[in-house]
């Protein structure tokens, strides 16, 4: 089976500093894969490279078998890849509804494409319902609580009808209750969506992921099932001797 | 609350645009009736100037207010179209059906390479490259004497239609400008409320998100740049036809700065903001300049007060007051 996301010997250097070194990653369609590691491990760099934000210094990125190395985010989106941001990237001066409308409208733009108002409204409403924000449809994003803004981040990514979803620390800065609510939403996502998640909260990682890749100092330290990673002594040492 | 409930609730809201256009339609009707009610010629001239600069400011607002691109060289297209109509009228034809569209087309075509290069930069660098392009246009107009008349400027021949002179009287030109302004303002409004316009707002609010949503941000920015330049070109054509003269100063950076100030004072991102800003700036200029040559100081103080106290300009202040009255918070 062709991997949904595959990286081949991906490296990234900033001058003399090597942020990533020969990272190989293969995520099967429908799989939920987490990337973890201590600060400075290279998680965000790898994430940015897969999302098309940064080009790798060397190595290749494949999406559904197609070489997408150096592709722009909009080209990756056309391949069914959608993402959330670690720091909210929302349309602050628009309402929740208008935010999702922009995301949904992305599918219907083009000279010869059109969609009825009813169909677009149904689509927007459906996305908001999925992330429990239907009641806040008329609220300007700048006036929303932080936790709700994180939910809207997920909504915008889902409105892209993704086949591959990249989640960049989706629970960062959330209270425990908000984290649990977000986790439930992520678990409830259809299994057809391949998920690649970077996350610090190990409860979230182990509740959601099928497999986990551990990065340390820009290199792959371990790659395996949740149980394998939990029992990996090297990984525990990286996390300051704590049992995972 | 179900999805159907929310959709019904959203569709039952009053149509804000209808209210806005009701007010604007009343104002345009009043302006159209004014000459029949004895509006003096000098007031007609002032209204023409206000409408021309309102259109220029509205066109800049597509970039500044809706797309978040701070252009410091918008007057370049005002000047290019202004010169183009003069050159076409001198060398090809004075027929307005030829000169007007061709001059606007020249401005739009010039905007394609200038915009293509400029939108590769953002923020301060975008501002500086647009400034540099505008100064290149200014220098070309100033130095290319055989074509532009250099520092002496260029006499623009009066317009004709099928060989007969038209727009010769102040009153006929007043109605012409009012009609062109109304059509252009309606077109610009249709653009900014369209899906394309909402996409521009998305780019202004979060470019990384728009890229992640699959939008080709550069293409949209270039389109906004060309749209702004096209309508700025229409303003330039009207200006040349009104004065029957064009000078290099029309493309100077101070002209770009003035129109930028108009948009910011009126309220960038609000459709009527540039009209309010152009009106205030030109009224201040005409009224105060009869008392003091330091009228620019008063304009400067007004600008500082608004920029520090009300960043959304006068239109923003009015909207805040309106929302406050309706009990919709800050």
Boltz contact constraints between the chains, C-beta under 6 A:
constraints:
  - contact:
      token1: [A, 73]
      token2: [B, 211]
      max_distance: 6.0
  - contact:
      token1: [A, 73]
      token2: [B, 212]
      max_distance: 6.0
  - contact:
      token1: [A, 74]
      token2: [B, 211]
      max_distance: 6.0
  - contact:
      token1: [A, 74]
      token2: [B, 214]
      max_distance: 6.0
  - contact:
      token1: [A, 74]
      token2: [B, 216]
      max_distance: 6.0
  - contact:
      token1: [A, 77]
      token2: [B, 214]
      max_distance: 6.0
  - contact:
      token1: [A, 83]
      token2: [B, 212]
      max_distance: 6.0
  - contact:
      token1: [A, 89]
      token2: [B, 206]
      max_distance: 6.0
  - contact:
      token1: [A, 89]
      token2: [B, 208]
      max_distance: 6.0
  - contact:
      token1: [A, 89]
      token2: [B, 209]
      max_distance: 6.0
  - contact:
      token1: [A, 91]
      token2: [B, 202]
      max_distance: 6.0
  - contact:
      token1: [A, 91]
      token2: [B, 205]
      max_distance: 6.0
  - contact:
      token1: [A, 91]
      token2: [B, 206]
      max_distance: 6.0
  - contact:
      token1: [A, 102]
      token2: [B, 202]
      max_distance: 6.0
  - contact:
      token1: [A, 103]
      token2: [B, 213]
      max_distance: 6.0
  - contact:
      token1: [A, 105]
      token2: [B, 195]
      max_distance: 6.0
  - contact:
      token1: [A, 106]
      token2: [B, 213]
      max_distance: 6.0
  - contact:
      token1: [A, 106]
      token2: [B, 214]
      max_distance: 6.0
  - contact:
      token1: [A, 121]
      token2: [B, 7]
      max_distance: 6.0
  - contact:
      token1: [A, 125]
      token2: [B, 3]
      max_distance: 6.0
  - contact:
      token1: [A, 125]
      token2: [B, 6]
      max_distance: 6.0
  - contact:
      token1: [A, 129]
      token2: [B, 3]
      max_distance: 6.0
  - contact:
      token1: [A, 134]
      token2: [B, 1]
      max_distance: 6.0
  - contact:
      token1: [A, 134]
      token2: [B, 6]
      max_distance: 6.0
  - contact:
      token1: [A, 135]
      token2: [B, 1]
      max_distance: 6.0
  - contact:
      token1: [A, 137]
      token2: [B, 6]
      max_distance: 6.0
